Amino acid sequence: DSFLDLGTGSGILMIAAAKLGAQMVCGVDKDEIAVDVAKKNLIRNRIDPQRFSVYTGNLVEWTQNSYDLVAANILTHVIVGLLDDVKTVINPGGVFVGSGILEENQDIVVGKMKDLGFEILQVAVKEHWAAIAGRYKV
């Protein structure tokens, strides 16, 4: 029901989540221009402004909500650095999907996720890039 996109960029993952039925979508990016672009793209795609929010900053600065699905399509070292914070904003039983991970670094992310209490659901590799999905178990 709720979706958080870390490093939202253009907002495309937020748009997809909203169109697939998420009731509330949220995004955060360190780049103020990206946040403005994401907002415009959400509106262009007819996502009701009452169903989305986009913020400039880092994860722990602004959110007091928790989410059912959290995604981060960014580089390995950024994902690893964010996972401790992700744990604080994901609902029990929620799913985290990390992508933008070089295949050779997937074990680093899988290990960190397991250490934090995520059950690995799937690791998909295509053209040397990995995506990892895990369910947060309390």
PyMOL CGO cylinders between C-alpha atoms (Angstrom):
from pymol import cmd
from pymol.cgo import CYLINDER

trace = [
    CYLINDER, 0.00, 0.00, 0.00, 2.90, 2.39, 0.62, 0.3, 1, 1, 1, 1, 1, 1,
    CYLINDER, 2.90, 2.39, 0.62, 6.06, 2.78, -1.46, 0.3, 1, 1, 1, 1, 1, 1,
    CYLINDER, 6.06, 2.78, -1.46, 9.33, 4.62, -0.84, 0.3, 1, 1, 1, 1, 1, 1,
    CYLINDER, 9.33, 4.62, -0.84, 11.88, 5.31, -3.59, 0.3, 1, 1, 1, 1, 1, 1,
    CYLINDER, 11.88, 5.31, -3.59, 15.37, 6.15, -2.37, 0.3, 1, 1, 1, 1, 1, 1,
    CYLINDER, 15.37, 6.15, -2.37, 17.30, 8.22, -4.89, 0.3, 1, 1, 1, 1, 1, 1,
    CYLINDER, 17.30, 8.22, -4.89, 14.13, 8.85, -6.84, 0.3, 1, 1, 1, 1, 1, 1,
    CYLINDER, 14.13, 8.85, -6.84, 15.71, 10.71, -9.77, 0.3, 1, 1, 1, 1, 1, 1,
    CYLINDER, 15.71, 10.71, -9.77, 12.97, 11.17, -12.38, 0.3, 1, 1, 1, 1, 1, 1,
    CYLINDER, 12.97, 11.17, -12.38, 10.30, 9.56, -10.17, 0.3, 1, 1, 1, 1, 1, 1,
    CYLINDER, 10.30, 9.56, -10.17, 9.69, 6.71, -12.60, 0.3, 1, 1, 1, 1, 1, 1,
    CYLINDER, 9.69, 6.71, -12.60, 9.55, 4.06, -9.88, 0.3, 1, 1, 1, 1, 1, 1,
    CYLINDER, 9.55, 4.06, -9.88, 7.06, 6.17, -7.92, 0.3, 1, 1, 1, 1, 1, 1,
    CYLINDER, 7.06, 6.17, -7.92, 4.91, 6.55, -11.04, 0.3, 1, 1, 1, 1, 1, 1,
    CYLINDER, 4.91, 6.55, -11.04, 5.00, 2.79, -11.67, 0.3, 1, 1, 1, 1, 1, 1,
    CYLINDER, 5.00, 2.79, -11.67, 4.13, 2.01, -8.04, 0.3, 1, 1, 1, 1, 1, 1,
    CYLINDER, 4.13, 2.01, -8.04, 1.19, 4.43, -8.09, 0.3, 1, 1, 1, 1, 1, 1,
    CYLINDER, 1.19, 4.43, -8.09, -0.12, 3.06, -11.38, 0.3, 1, 1, 1, 1, 1, 1,
    CYLINDER, -0.12, 3.06, -11.38, 0.20, -0.48, -10.00, 0.3, 1, 1, 1, 1, 1, 1,
    CYLINDER, 0.20, -0.48, -10.00, -1.97, 0.40, -7.02, 0.3, 1, 1, 1, 1, 1, 1,
    CYLINDER, -1.97, 0.40, -7.02, 0.17, 1.82, -4.22, 0.3, 1, 1, 1, 1, 1, 1,
    CYLINDER, 0.17, 1.82, -4.22, -2.03, 4.21, -2.27, 0.3, 1, 1, 1, 1, 1, 1,
    CYLINDER, -2.03, 4.21, -2.27, 0.84, 6.43, -1.12, 0.3, 1, 1, 1, 1, 1, 1,
    CYLINDER, 0.84, 6.43, -1.12, 4.17, 6.87, -2.88, 0.3, 1, 1, 1, 1, 1, 1,
    CYLINDER, 4.17, 6.87, -2.88, 7.10, 8.80, -1.54, 0.3, 1, 1, 1, 1, 1, 1,
    CYLINDER, 7.10, 8.80, -1.54, 10.54, 9.61, -2.88, 0.3, 1, 1, 1, 1, 1, 1,
    CYLINDER, 10.54, 9.61, -2.88, 13.72, 11.19, -1.61, 0.3, 1, 1, 1, 1, 1, 1,
    CYLINDER, 13.72, 11.19, -1.61, 16.76, 12.41, -3.48, 0.3, 1, 1, 1, 1, 1, 1,
    CYLINDER, 16.76, 12.41, -3.48, 19.78, 14.49, -2.50, 0.3, 1, 1, 1, 1, 1, 1,
    CYLINDER, 19.78, 14.49, -2.50, 19.47, 16.45, -5.75, 0.3, 1, 1, 1, 1, 1, 1,
    CYLINDER, 19.47, 16.45, -5.75, 16.96, 19.30, -5.57, 0.3, 1, 1, 1, 1, 1, 1,
    CYLINDER, 16.96, 19.30, -5.57, 16.59, 19.36, -9.37, 0.3, 1, 1, 1, 1, 1, 1,
    CYLINDER, 16.59, 19.36, -9.37, 15.75, 15.64, -9.40, 0.3, 1, 1, 1, 1, 1, 1,
    CYLINDER, 15.75, 15.64, -9.40, 13.04, 16.24, -6.81, 0.3, 1, 1, 1, 1, 1, 1,
    CYLINDER, 13.04, 16.24, -6.81, 11.50, 19.00, -8.95, 0.3, 1, 1, 1, 1, 1, 1,
    CYLINDER, 11.50, 19.00, -8.95, 11.65, 16.75, -12.05, 0.3, 1, 1, 1, 1, 1, 1,
    CYLINDER, 11.65, 16.75, -12.05, 10.05, 13.87, -10.14, 0.3, 1, 1, 1, 1, 1, 1,
    CYLINDER, 10.05, 13.87, -10.14, 7.17, 16.08, -8.97, 0.3, 1, 1, 1, 1, 1, 1,
    CYLINDER, 7.17, 16.08, -8.97, 6.54, 17.31, -12.52, 0.3, 1, 1, 1, 1, 1, 1,
    CYLINDER, 6.54, 17.31, -12.52, 6.67, 13.77, -13.91, 0.3, 1, 1, 1, 1, 1, 1,
    CYLINDER, 6.67, 13.77, -13.91, 4.21, 12.50, -11.30, 0.3, 1, 1, 1, 1, 1, 1,
    CYLINDER, 4.21, 12.50, -11.30, 1.76, 15.27, -12.21, 0.3, 1, 1, 1, 1, 1, 1,
    CYLINDER, 1.76, 15.27, -12.21, 2.29, 14.69, -15.97, 0.3, 1, 1, 1, 1, 1, 1,
    CYLINDER, 2.29, 14.69, -15.97, 1.39, 11.05, -15.38, 0.3, 1, 1, 1, 1, 1, 1,
    CYLINDER, 1.39, 11.05, -15.38, -1.80, 12.04, -13.60, 0.3, 1, 1, 1, 1, 1, 1,
    CYLINDER, -1.80, 12.04, -13.60, -0.80, 10.86, -10.15, 0.3, 1, 1, 1, 1, 1, 1,
    CYLINDER, -0.80, 10.86, -10.15, -2.95, 12.70, -7.62, 0.3, 1, 1, 1, 1, 1, 1,
    CYLINDER, -2.95, 12.70, -7.62, -0.73, 15.06, -5.58, 0.3, 1, 1, 1, 1, 1, 1,
    CYLINDER, -0.73, 15.06, -5.58, -2.50, 13.83, -2.44, 0.3, 1, 1, 1, 1, 1, 1,
    CYLINDER, -2.50, 13.83, -2.44, -1.00, 10.37, -3.13, 0.3, 1, 1, 1, 1, 1, 1,
    CYLINDER, -1.00, 10.37, -3.13, 2.65, 11.41, -3.36, 0.3, 1, 1, 1, 1, 1, 1,
    CYLINDER, 2.65, 11.41, -3.36, 5.39, 13.32, -1.62, 0.3, 1, 1, 1, 1, 1, 1,
    CYLINDER, 5.39, 13.32, -1.62, 8.95, 13.97, -2.72, 0.3, 1, 1, 1, 1, 1, 1,
    CYLINDER, 8.95, 13.97, -2.72, 11.72, 15.37, -0.52, 0.3, 1, 1, 1, 1, 1, 1,
    CYLINDER, 11.72, 15.37, -0.52, 15.25, 16.66, -0.88, 0.3, 1, 1, 1, 1, 1, 1,
    CYLINDER, 15.25, 16.66, -0.88, 17.64, 15.24, 1.68, 0.3, 1, 1, 1, 1, 1, 1,
    CYLINDER, 17.64, 15.24, 1.68, 18.53, 11.90, 3.16, 0.3, 1, 1, 1, 1, 1, 1,
    CYLINDER, 18.53, 11.90, 3.16, 16.27, 9.19, 4.45, 0.3, 1, 1, 1, 1, 1, 1,
    CYLINDER, 16.27, 9.19, 4.45, 16.41, 9.84, 8.18, 0.3, 1, 1, 1, 1, 1, 1,
    CYLINDER, 16.41, 9.84, 8.18, 16.11, 13.63, 7.95, 0.3, 1, 1, 1, 1, 1, 1,
    CYLINDER, 16.11, 13.63, 7.95, 12.46, 13.81, 6.99, 0.3, 1, 1, 1, 1, 1, 1,
    CYLINDER, 12.46, 13.81, 6.99, 10.46, 10.62, 7.30, 0.3, 1, 1, 1, 1, 1, 1,
    CYLINDER, 10.46, 10.62, 7.30, 8.50, 9.45, 10.29, 0.3, 1, 1, 1, 1, 1, 1,
    CYLINDER, 8.50, 9.45, 10.29, 6.44, 7.02, 8.21, 0.3, 1, 1, 1, 1, 1, 1,
    CYLINDER, 6.44, 7.02, 8.21, 7.00, 3.38, 7.45, 0.3, 1, 1, 1, 1, 1, 1,
    CYLINDER, 7.00, 3.38, 7.45, 6.52, 1.64, 4.11, 0.3, 1, 1, 1, 1, 1, 1,
    CYLINDER, 6.52, 1.64, 4.11, 5.47, -1.72, 2.71, 0.3, 1, 1, 1, 1, 1, 1,
    CYLINDER, 5.47, -1.72, 2.71, 7.87, -1.56, -0.24, 0.3, 1, 1, 1, 1, 1, 1,
    CYLINDER, 7.87, -1.56, -0.24, 11.18, 0.32, -0.38, 0.3, 1, 1, 1, 1, 1, 1,
    CYLINDER, 11.18, 0.32, -0.38, 13.28, 0.50, -3.54, 0.3, 1, 1, 1, 1, 1, 1,
    CYLINDER, 13.28, 0.50, -3.54, 16.72, 1.88, -4.27, 0.3, 1, 1, 1, 1, 1, 1,
    CYLINDER, 16.72, 1.88, -4.27, 18.12, 1.81, -7.79, 0.3, 1, 1, 1, 1, 1, 1,
    CYLINDER, 18.12, 1.81, -7.79, 21.54, 3.21, -6.91, 0.3, 1, 1, 1, 1, 1, 1,
    CYLINDER, 21.54, 3.21, -6.91, 25.10, 1.97, -6.55, 0.3, 1, 1, 1, 1, 1, 1,
    CYLINDER, 25.10, 1.97, -6.55, 26.22, -0.79, -4.20, 0.3, 1, 1, 1, 1, 1, 1,
    CYLINDER, 26.22, -0.79, -4.20, 28.06, 1.36, -1.65, 0.3, 1, 1, 1, 1, 1, 1,
    CYLINDER, 28.06, 1.36, -1.65, 25.08, 3.71, -1.36, 0.3, 1, 1, 1, 1, 1, 1,
    CYLINDER, 25.08, 3.71, -1.36, 22.65, 0.82, -0.83, 0.3, 1, 1, 1, 1, 1, 1,
    CYLINDER, 22.65, 0.82, -0.83, 24.89, -0.75, 1.81, 0.3, 1, 1, 1, 1, 1, 1,
    CYLINDER, 24.89, -0.75, 1.81, 25.11, 2.62, 3.56, 0.3, 1, 1, 1, 1, 1, 1,
    CYLINDER, 25.11, 2.62, 3.56, 21.33, 3.07, 3.50, 0.3, 1, 1, 1, 1, 1, 1,
    CYLINDER, 21.33, 3.07, 3.50, 20.29, -0.37, 4.70, 0.3, 1, 1, 1, 1, 1, 1,
    CYLINDER, 20.29, -0.37, 4.70, 20.55, 0.47, 8.42, 0.3, 1, 1, 1, 1, 1, 1,
    CYLINDER, 20.55, 0.47, 8.42, 18.16, 3.37, 7.85, 0.3, 1, 1, 1, 1, 1, 1,
    CYLINDER, 18.16, 3.37, 7.85, 15.88, 1.30, 5.59, 0.3, 1, 1, 1, 1, 1, 1,
    CYLINDER, 15.88, 1.30, 5.59, 15.37, -1.07, 8.50, 0.3, 1, 1, 1, 1, 1, 1,
    CYLINDER, 15.37, -1.07, 8.50, 13.87, 1.82, 10.50, 0.3, 1, 1, 1, 1, 1, 1,
    CYLINDER, 13.87, 1.82, 10.50, 11.30, 2.81, 7.84, 0.3, 1, 1, 1, 1, 1, 1,
    CYLINDER, 11.30, 2.81, 7.84, 10.15, -0.54, 6.44, 0.3, 1, 1, 1, 1, 1, 1,
    CYLINDER, 10.15, -0.54, 6.44, 7.09, -2.24, 7.87, 0.3, 1, 1, 1, 1, 1, 1,
    CYLINDER, 7.09, -2.24, 7.87, 7.50, -5.70, 9.36, 0.3, 1, 1, 1, 1, 1, 1,
    CYLINDER, 7.50, -5.70, 9.36, 7.04, -8.09, 6.45, 0.3, 1, 1, 1, 1, 1, 1,
    CYLINDER, 7.04, -8.09, 6.45, 7.83, -5.28, 4.02, 0.3, 1, 1, 1, 1, 1, 1,
    CYLINDER, 7.83, -5.28, 4.02, 10.03, -5.79, 0.99, 0.3, 1, 1, 1, 1, 1, 1,
    CYLINDER, 10.03, -5.79, 0.99, 13.22, -3.97, 0.03, 0.3, 1, 1, 1, 1, 1, 1,
    CYLINDER, 13.22, -3.97, 0.03, 14.44, -4.10, -3.57, 0.3, 1, 1, 1, 1, 1, 1,
    CYLINDER, 14.44, -4.10, -3.57, 17.93, -2.89, -4.32, 0.3, 1, 1, 1, 1, 1, 1,
    CYLINDER, 17.93, -2.89, -4.32, 19.23, -2.62, -7.86, 0.3, 1, 1, 1, 1, 1, 1,
    CYLINDER, 19.23, -2.62, -7.86, 22.06, -0.90, -9.66, 0.3, 1, 1, 1, 1, 1, 1,
    CYLINDER, 22.06, -0.90, -9.66, 24.38, -3.40, -7.99, 0.3, 1, 1, 1, 1, 1, 1,
    CYLINDER, 24.38, -3.40, -7.99, 27.30, -4.77, -9.95, 0.3, 1, 1, 1, 1, 1, 1,
    CYLINDER, 27.30, -4.77, -9.95, 27.08, -8.56, -10.11, 0.3, 1, 1, 1, 1, 1, 1,
    CYLINDER, 27.08, -8.56, -10.11, 30.47, -8.89, -8.44, 0.3, 1, 1, 1, 1, 1, 1,
    CYLINDER, 30.47, -8.89, -8.44, 29.17, -6.92, -5.42, 0.3, 1, 1, 1, 1, 1, 1,
    CYLINDER, 29.17, -6.92, -5.42, 25.88, -8.74, -4.87, 0.3, 1, 1, 1, 1, 1, 1,
    CYLINDER, 25.88, -8.74, -4.87, 27.23, -10.83, -1.98, 0.3, 1, 1, 1, 1, 1, 1,
    CYLINDER, 27.23, -10.83, -1.98, 28.08, -7.65, -0.05, 0.3, 1, 1, 1, 1, 1, 1,
    CYLINDER, 28.08, -7.65, -0.05, 24.46, -6.46, -0.25, 0.3, 1, 1, 1, 1, 1, 1,
    CYLINDER, 24.46, -6.46, -0.25, 23.00, -9.91, 0.43, 0.3, 1, 1, 1, 1, 1, 1,
    CYLINDER, 23.00, -9.91, 0.43, 25.24, -10.30, 3.49, 0.3, 1, 1, 1, 1, 1, 1,
    CYLINDER, 25.24, -10.30, 3.49, 24.28, -6.90, 4.90, 0.3, 1, 1, 1, 1, 1, 1,
    CYLINDER, 24.28, -6.90, 4.90, 20.59, -7.55, 4.29, 0.3, 1, 1, 1, 1, 1, 1,
    CYLINDER, 20.59, -7.55, 4.29, 20.77, -10.90, 6.07, 0.3, 1, 1, 1, 1, 1, 1,
    CYLINDER, 20.77, -10.90, 6.07, 22.65, -9.33, 8.99, 0.3, 1, 1, 1, 1, 1, 1,
    CYLINDER, 22.65, -9.33, 8.99, 19.81, -6.81, 9.37, 0.3, 1, 1, 1, 1, 1, 1,
    CYLINDER, 19.81, -6.81, 9.37, 17.05, -9.43, 9.38, 0.3, 1, 1, 1, 1, 1, 1,
    CYLINDER, 17.05, -9.43, 9.38, 16.02, -9.57, 5.74, 0.3, 1, 1, 1, 1, 1, 1,
    CYLINDER, 16.02, -9.57, 5.74, 15.04, -12.88, 4.19, 0.3, 1, 1, 1, 1, 1, 1,
    CYLINDER, 15.04, -12.88, 4.19, 16.40, -12.89, 0.64, 0.3, 1, 1, 1, 1, 1, 1,
    CYLINDER, 16.40, -12.89, 0.64, 13.52, -13.54, -1.75, 0.3, 1, 1, 1, 1, 1, 1,
    CYLINDER, 13.52, -13.54, -1.75, 15.32, -13.27, -5.06, 0.3, 1, 1, 1, 1, 1, 1,
    CYLINDER, 15.32, -13.27, -5.06, 18.56, -12.23, -6.70, 0.3, 1, 1, 1, 1, 1, 1,
    CYLINDER, 18.56, -12.23, -6.70, 18.29, -11.48, -10.41, 0.3, 1, 1, 1, 1, 1, 1,
    CYLINDER, 18.29, -11.48, -10.41, 21.31, -10.82, -12.60, 0.3, 1, 1, 1, 1, 1, 1,
    CYLINDER, 21.31, -10.82, -12.60, 21.29, -9.43, -16.11, 0.3, 1, 1, 1, 1, 1, 1,
    CYLINDER, 21.29, -9.43, -16.11, 24.24, -8.13, -18.09, 0.3, 1, 1, 1, 1, 1, 1,
    CYLINDER, 24.24, -8.13, -18.09, 26.46, -7.95, -14.97, 0.3, 1, 1, 1, 1, 1, 1,
    CYLINDER, 26.46, -7.95, -14.97, 23.91, -5.98, -12.93, 0.3, 1, 1, 1, 1, 1, 1,
    CYLINDER, 23.91, -5.98, -12.93, 22.08, -7.44, -9.93, 0.3, 1, 1, 1, 1, 1, 1,
    CYLINDER, 22.08, -7.44, -9.93, 18.76, -6.71, -8.28, 0.3, 1, 1, 1, 1, 1, 1,
    CYLINDER, 18.76, -6.71, -8.28, 18.07, -8.12, -4.84, 0.3, 1, 1, 1, 1, 1, 1,
    CYLINDER, 18.07, -8.12, -4.84, 14.69, -8.44, -3.12, 0.3, 1, 1, 1, 1, 1, 1,
    CYLINDER, 14.69, -8.44, -3.12, 14.33, -9.21, 0.57, 0.3, 1, 1, 1, 1, 1, 1,
    CYLINDER, 14.33, -9.21, 0.57, 11.50, -9.32, 3.10, 0.3, 1, 1, 1, 1, 1, 1,
    CYLINDER, 11.50, -9.32, 3.10, 12.11, -7.67, 6.44, 0.3, 1, 1, 1, 1, 1, 1,
    CYLINDER, 12.11, -7.67, 6.44, 11.48, -10.09, 9.27, 0.3, 1, 1, 1, 1, 1, 1,
    CYLINDER, 11.48, -10.09, 9.27, 11.39, -8.80, 12.81, 0.3, 1, 1, 1, 1, 1, 1,
]
cmd.load_cgo(trace, "trace")
